[in-house]
Amino acid sequence: MSFAVAEELVVQPTDPRLHPIAEKVLGGERLTKEDGVALFETHDLLAVGAMADRVNRKKNGDRVFIVANQHINPTNVCILRNTCVFCSYARTPKEEGAYTMSVAEAVAEGDVIKDTPIREFHIVGGLHPKLKVAYYADMIRGLKERHPGVEIKALTAVEIANLARVEKTSYADVLQRLKEAGLDTMPGGGAEVFSGEVRATIAERKLVADEWLEVHRVAHGLGIRTNCTMLYGHVETYADRMDHLAMLRELQDETEGFLTYIPLAYHPDNNELGERLGRQGTATTGVDDLKNLAVGRLFLDNFDHIKTHWIMNTPKVSQIALHFGVDDLEGTVVREKIYHEAGAHTPQGLTFQEIIRIVKDAGKRPVERDAHYRELRAW
């Protein structure tokens, strides 16, 4: 790597394999899947972070987006209870701990937070065999009526596909009805890892890659922006990770409908996969968490935003991630259930002031956003 090019990076790569990748990054050239594998394999973590930080600063400056949001998980009853072996949340209908909120109970969940005005409700849950579109549409309408101006981010692609199956209708019909009820955006869960071999191991009956991508394609066509994710740190390879990211990048080239990418760390407690792997109590490392965020920022050149999910990565690792290509710290969250069932030891929520402090102490500028990343206020 030339001296002039090296000077543009705060940390110069010590791994020779990173030199041509750094040349591409500094030249604005698209990375290949092979480049991504090399970034995962290298031990030169700081150089990977420096490249990702440079790309992020060009896109977002020193801004870090935050949101006062609240998670609502309406049901843990799920038809995939016995096949998604990485999940600690799902229950069969009569299993101990199974629950399904009424619409009124779910709407009442929105009243939990009093000190900070909530901007966004994040609604995901199990694949209930009997709940229909009307249940979720009524919930969205009820939350909108009780909390005017609050945006609704609801239902993963897997949940949309399940509703279409239950009602024997199309993805477009389900999404259109939810949009008319007030759905603003969709979360990106349920993607796991797109590799067919991996899905056969960890989520045998879940949507295959093409189906997950098609739900998001249809949503984008209806004007519904969505997030996307990847669950890492279980049985997948680096090549699997890069194939997954390549499919996301390709759909973004086609639709420009993704808002942000969120790599999600696998938690092994209280689930069958963790027992099989002998991983109980052993989550992903901070190095792998930071690499997944940084590689996402470097490879997904057509994405504006990369989010660290502090619930899974911990607030401390997420704070460091703000210098590894990340521009979104998630939000207050409040009463999150799904990842805590899997052994997350983080709080179920943070106050808005705690989030602001995390960002400021990292030397970044907190910016409150709405679901579409419009700036509401800054500090």
SVG drawing of the C-alpha trace seen along z (x, -y; Angstrom):
<svg xmlns="http://www.w3.org/2000/svg" viewBox="-60 -20 65 52">
<polyline fill="none" stroke="black" stroke-width="0.4" points="0.0,0.0 1.4,-3.4 2.5,-5.8 0.0,-8.4 -2.9,-6.0 -1.8,-4.7 -1.7,-8.2 -5.4,-8.5 -6.1,-5.8 -5.8,-6.4 -4.6,-2.8 -2.4,-1.4 -2.9,2.4 -0.2,4.7 -1.8,7.7 -0.6,7.7 -3.9,9.2 -5.7,5.9 -3.6,3.7 -5.5,4.2 -8.8,4.0 -7.8,0.7 -6.9,-0.6 -10.5,0.3 -12.0,-1.3 -10.1,-4.5 -10.9,-4.5 -14.6,-4.0 -14.5,-0.6 -17.0,2.1 -15.6,5.1 -16.0,8.7 -17.1,11.6 -13.5,12.8 -12.5,9.4 -15.1,9.8 -13.8,13.3 -10.3,11.8 -11.6,9.1 -13.2,11.7 -10.1,13.9 -7.5,11.2 -6.4,10.5 -5.7,6.8 -8.9,5.7 -8.0,2.0 -7.2,1.7 -10.6,3.2 -12.3,0.8 -10.3,-2.2 -11.5,-1.4 -15.1,-1.0 -14.9,-4.2 -13.6,-6.1 -16.5,-4.9 -19.1,-5.7 -17.7,-9.2 -18.0,-10.0 -21.7,-9.0 -22.7,-10.2 -20.0,-12.4 -19.9,-12.2 -23.7,-11.6 -25.0,-8.6 -28.7,-8.0 -30.8,-7.1 -34.5,-6.6 -36.9,-6.5 -38.5,-3.2 -40.3,-0.4 -40.5,3.3 -43.9,5.1 -43.9,8.9 -47.6,9.9 -47.2,13.7 -44.5,16.3 -46.7,19.1 -45.0,20.3 -45.5,23.1 -41.7,23.4 -41.2,24.1 -39.5,27.4 -37.6,26.7 -35.9,23.3 -33.3,24.8 -31.5,21.5 -34.7,19.9 -35.3,19.6 -38.4,17.6 -41.0,19.7 -43.6,21.9 -46.3,24.3 -49.9,23.2 -50.2,25.3 -46.6,25.1 -45.8,23.5 -45.0,19.8 -47.0,19.6 -48.8,16.3 -50.8,14.3 -51.8,10.7 -55.2,9.4 -55.2,6.4 -56.1,4.3 -53.2,5.7 -50.8,5.1 -52.0,1.5 -51.7,1.0 -48.0,2.0 -47.5,-1.3 -48.2,-3.2 -45.3,-1.8 -42.9,-4.7 -43.8,-8.0 -40.5,-10.0 -39.5,-10.1 -41.9,-10.5 -41.8,-7.2 -41.2,-7.7 -41.4,-4.1 -43.1,-0.8 -41.2,2.3 -43.6,5.3 -42.4,8.9 -43.4,12.2 -44.0,15.9 -45.8,17.4 -49.2,18.1 -51.2,20.7 -54.5,18.8 -53.9,15.1 -54.9,13.2 -54.1,9.9 -57.1,8.2 -55.4,8.9 -52.3,7.0 -54.1,4.3 -56.3,3.6 -53.2,3.4 -51.5,1.0 -54.6,-1.2 -55.0,-1.1 -51.4,-2.2 -51.7,-4.9 -54.9,-6.2 -53.5,-6.2 -50.1,-7.6 -50.6,-10.0 -47.3,-10.6 -45.6,-7.4 -44.4,-5.2 -45.0,-1.5 -42.2,0.9 -43.9,4.3 -43.7,8.0 -40.8,9.8 -40.9,11.3 -41.5,14.7 -44.5,13.3 -45.9,11.8 -45.5,15.1 -47.2,16.9 -50.2,14.5 -50.4,15.0 -50.4,18.8 -53.1,18.6 -55.4,16.5 -54.4,18.2 -53.6,14.8 -50.5,13.0 -47.7,11.2 -48.9,8.0 -52.4,8.4 -51.2,8.8 -48.7,5.9 -51.3,3.6 -53.8,4.2 -51.2,3.5 -50.0,0.4 -53.6,-0.9 -53.9,-0.2 -50.8,-2.4 -47.7,-0.2 -44.7,-2.5 -41.7,-0.2 -40.7,3.5 -38.0,5.0 -35.4,7.3 -35.6,10.4 -36.1,13.9 -33.3,13.8 -30.9,15.8 -28.3,16.9 -29.5,17.5 -27.3,20.6 -29.6,23.6 -27.3,25.9 -27.2,23.6 -31.0,23.1 -31.5,26.9 -29.4,27.1 -30.8,24.2 -34.3,23.4 -35.4,26.3 -39.0,25.1 -38.4,21.3 -38.6,19.3 -35.8,20.0 -33.7,17.1 -35.6,16.4 -38.9,16.3 -37.5,13.9 -36.1,11.6 -39.4,11.7 -41.4,10.5 -39.0,7.5 -39.1,7.0 -42.9,6.8 -42.8,4.5 -40.4,2.1 -42.6,2.1 -45.5,0.9 -43.4,-1.9 -42.7,-0.1 -39.1,-0.6 -37.5,2.3 -34.5,3.3 -32.4,6.4 -30.3,8.7 -28.0,11.6 -27.7,14.0 -24.1,14.9 -21.9,16.9 -23.4,20.4 -22.6,22.9 -22.1,20.6 -18.8,20.1 -17.3,16.8 -18.3,17.7 -21.9,18.2 -21.8,14.7 -20.6,13.1 -23.1,14.9 -25.8,13.6 -24.5,10.0 -24.2,10.3 -27.9,11.2 -28.8,8.2 -26.6,5.9 -28.1,7.2 -31.7,6.6 -30.7,3.1 -29.3,2.4 -32.7,3.4 -35.1,1.7 -33.2,-0.8 -35.7,0.2 -33.5,1.2 -33.0,-1.4 -30.3,0.2 -28.4,3.5 -28.2,5.1 -25.9,8.0 -27.4,10.0 -25.2,12.1 -26.4,15.6 -27.0,16.2 -26.6,19.9 -28.4,20.1 -31.7,21.9 -31.9,23.3 -31.3,26.7 -28.5,25.4 -26.5,24.0 -26.7,27.4 -25.7,29.3 -22.7,27.0 -21.7,27.1 -21.9,23.3 -24.1,22.6 -23.0,19.4 -20.5,18.7 -21.7,15.9 -19.9,14.3 -16.7,12.5 -16.3,8.7 -13.9,9.1 -16.4,11.0 -19.2,8.6 -17.0,5.6 -15.9,7.4 -19.5,8.2 -20.4,4.5 -17.3,3.3 -17.6,5.8 -21.2,4.9 -20.3,1.2 -17.5,2.0 -19.4,4.5 -22.8,2.9 -21.8,-0.2 -25.4,-0.9 -26.7,-1.1 -26.8,-4.4 -26.9,-3.0 -25.4,-0.2 -26.9,0.5 -25.4,2.1 -28.1,3.9 -26.8,3.1 -29.2,5.7 -27.1,8.4 -23.7,6.8 -23.8,5.1 -23.6,1.3 -19.9,1.3 -19.1,3.2 -21.7,1.1 -20.0,-2.1 -16.7,-0.9 -18.6,0.1 -19.3,-3.6 -15.7,-3.8 -16.1,-0.6 -18.5,-1.8 -21.7,-2.1 -24.0,-5.1 -27.1,-3.8 -27.1,-2.7 -30.7,-1.3 -32.9,-2.9 -34.4,-2.7 -36.0,0.6 -37.8,1.3 -39.0,4.7 -37.3,6.7 -38.1,10.4 -36.8,12.5 -33.0,12.1 -33.2,12.1 -34.9,15.6 -31.7,16.7 -29.4,15.5 -28.7,11.8 -27.4,10.3 -27.9,6.7 -30.7,4.5 -34.1,4.8 -34.0,1.1 -31.8,-2.0 -33.0,-5.5 -32.7,-8.1 -30.1,-10.0 -28.0,-6.8 -27.9,-6.4 -27.0,-10.0 -24.1,-9.6 -22.8,-6.5 -22.7,-8.4 -21.1,-11.5 -18.5,-9.6 -17.5,-8.0 -16.8,-11.4 -19.8,-11.3 -22.9,-13.5 -26.3,-12.0 -29.1,-12.6 -32.7,-11.6 -34.3,-10.1 -37.6,-8.8 -38.2,-5.4 -37.0,-6.8 -33.8,-8.4 -35.2,-11.9 -33.4,-14.1 -35.7,-15.2 -33.2,-16.9 -29.5,-16.7 -27.1,-17.4"/>
</svg>
